[in-house]
């Protein structure tokens, strides 16, 4: 008899505060509007490596993580 497993690897919970701290440390920034959070990064005065890392961080975000960032930023405005 064969046994098949459907267990997935353990996923780490996304921490928007920690993500923002790391993102900002390499020149990342954000603009929060009523509709969404818009992410970008500083080019002037930042190394090519910082720019690459910031771009990779943005690209790696899921829709759920982006929404979590927006919710976190909105909660800081109150």
C-alpha positions in Angstrom: 0.0 0.0 0.0 1.3 3.4 -0.9 0.9 6.4 1.2 0.8 9.9 -0.4 1.3 13.0 1.6 -0.4 16.3 0.9 1.3 18.3 3.6 2.8 21.5 2.5 5.9 23.1 3.8 5.4 25.3 6.8 4.8 28.9 5.7 6.0 31.8 7.8 3.5 34.4 8.7 4.0 37.7 6.8 5.0 40.6 9.1 4.2 43.9 7.3 6.1 45.9 9.9 9.3 43.9 9.5 8.9 43.9 5.7 8.6 47.7 5.7 11.6 48.1 8.0 13.8 46.0 5.7 12.4 47.7 2.5 12.9 51.2 3.9 16.5 50.3 4.9 17.4 49.7 1.3 15.8 52.8 -0.1 12.2 51.6 -0.5 9.2 53.8 0.1 5.5 53.9 -0.3 2.5 56.0 -1.0 -0.8 55.0 0.5 -4.0 56.0 -1.3 -7.6 55.1 -0.6 -7.4 52.5 -3.3 -4.0 50.8 -2.7 -0.4 51.0 -1.5 2.1 52.0 -4.1 5.6 50.9 -3.6 8.8 52.2 -5.1 12.5 52.8 -4.3 15.1 55.6 -4.5 17.5 55.3 -7.3 19.6 58.4 -6.6 22.3 57.7 -4.1 21.5 54.0 -3.8 23.6 51.1 -4.9 22.7 48.9 -7.8 22.4 46.1 -5.3 19.9 48.0 -3.1 17.9 48.8 -6.1 17.9 45.1 -7.2 16.9 44.0 -3.7 14.1 46.5 -3.5 12.7 45.5 -6.9 12.9 41.8 -5.8 11.0 42.5 -2.6 8.2 44.3 -4.5 8.0 41.5 -7.1 7.9 38.8 -4.5 4.8 40.2 -2.7 1.6 38.3 -3.1 -1.8 40.1 -3.4 -2.6 39.1 0.2 0.8 40.5 1.5 0.2 43.8 -0.4 -3.2 44.1 1.2 -1.7 43.3 4.6 0.8 46.1 4.0 -2.0 48.6 3.1 -4.0 47.6 6.2 -0.9 48.0 8.4 -0.1 51.4 7.0 -3.7 52.5 7.4 -3.7 51.4 11.1 -0.6 53.6 11.7 -2.4 56.6 10.4 -5.1 56.4 13.1 
